[in-house]
Amino acid sequence: MQEITAAEVITRLNNKETLHLIDVREPEELALAKIPGILNIPLGTLPLRIHELDKNNEYIIVCRSGNRSGNAAQFLEYHGFQALNMIGGMIAWSAAVKKKKLLTGVDK
């Protein structure tokens, strides 16, 4: 399974790359924090919604800590998709965003 860090995702977003992000957390978890523009497909519904995805895209999969997203990435890879697990999940995302603000003094 391929992985990507939260800092790498932030850099790619700041570089205006088109990313296909999927958050596999439950909707109530998204209320706490989410990446702007992310698609929510809870892990339990992924097999039912896999037809919504395009095998020509690379997907970055996100959850709270990286465990569920790892399972989702493996599931997608098994079905012929390109998927990267964002290691550390939203915990790492929040830390990376905070670090970027501290380093630059602005929200990126």
C-alpha positions in Angstrom: 0.0 0.0 0.0 1.3 3.4 -1.0 1.3 6.2 1.6 1.4 10.0 1.6 2.0 12.4 4.5 -0.4 15.2 5.5 2.4 17.7 4.8 2.8 16.3 1.3 -1.0 16.7 0.7 -0.8 20.3 2.0 2.1 21.0 -0.4 0.3 19.5 -3.3 -2.9 21.5 -2.5 -0.8 24.7 -2.2 0.7 24.0 -5.6 -2.8 23.9 -7.0 -2.7 20.3 -7.9 -6.0 18.6 -8.6 -6.4 16.0 -5.8 -9.1 13.4 -5.4 -9.5 13.1 -1.6 -11.8 10.7 0.1 -12.6 10.8 3.8 -13.8 7.4 5.0 -14.9 8.7 8.5 -18.5 8.8 9.6 -20.4 12.0 8.9 -20.5 13.1 12.5 -16.7 12.9 12.6 -16.5 15.3 9.7 -18.2 17.9 11.9 -15.0 18.0 14.1 -12.6 18.7 11.2 -12.3 18.1 7.5 -10.2 19.0 4.5 -12.0 21.5 2.3 -13.5 19.9 -0.8 -13.0 16.3 0.4 -15.5 13.6 -0.6 -17.0 11.7 2.3 -17.6 8.0 1.7 -17.8 6.2 5.1 -15.7 3.0 5.1 -18.8 0.8 5.5 -20.4 2.2 2.4 -17.3 2.1 0.1 -18.2 -1.2 -1.5 -21.6 0.2 -2.4 -20.2 3.4 -3.8 -17.1 2.2 -5.6 -19.0 2.7 -8.9 -18.8 6.5 -8.2 -15.0 6.4 -8.5 -12.9 6.7 -11.7 -10.0 4.2 -12.2 -8.1 7.0 -14.1 -7.8 9.0 -10.9 -5.4 8.7 -8.0 -7.3 8.8 -4.7 -5.9 10.0 -1.4 -7.7 8.3 1.4 -8.2 9.9 4.8 -9.6 9.0 8.2 -8.9 10.0 11.8 -5.6 8.2 12.4 -4.8 6.3 9.2 -6.1 2.9 10.1 -9.5 2.9 8.3 -8.0 4.8 5.4 -5.4 2.1 5.1 -8.1 -0.5 4.9 -9.9 1.6 2.3 -6.8 2.1 0.2 -6.1 -1.7 0.2 -9.7 -2.3 -0.8 -9.5 0.2 -3.7 -6.1 -1.2 -4.9 -7.6 -4.7 -4.9 -10.3 -3.4 -7.2 -7.8 -1.8 -9.6 -7.7 1.8 -8.3 -4.7 3.9 -7.5 -5.0 4.8 -3.8 -2.7 6.5 -1.3 -3.2 6.2 2.5 -2.7 9.6 4.2 -0.7 8.3 7.2 -1.6 9.7 10.5 -5.0 10.8 9.2 -6.7 14.0 10.4 -4.6 13.9 13.5 -1.5 14.4 11.3 -3.4 16.9 9.1 -4.2 19.1 12.1 -0.6 19.1 13.3 0.7 19.8 9.8 -1.7 22.7 9.3 -0.7 24.1 12.7 3.0 23.8 11.9 2.5 25.6 8.6 0.8 28.5 10.4 3.6 28.7 12.9 6.3 28.6 10.2 4.7 31.1 7.9 2.4 33.1 10.1 -0.4 32.6 7.6 -3.0 29.9 7.0 -2.1 27.9 3.9 
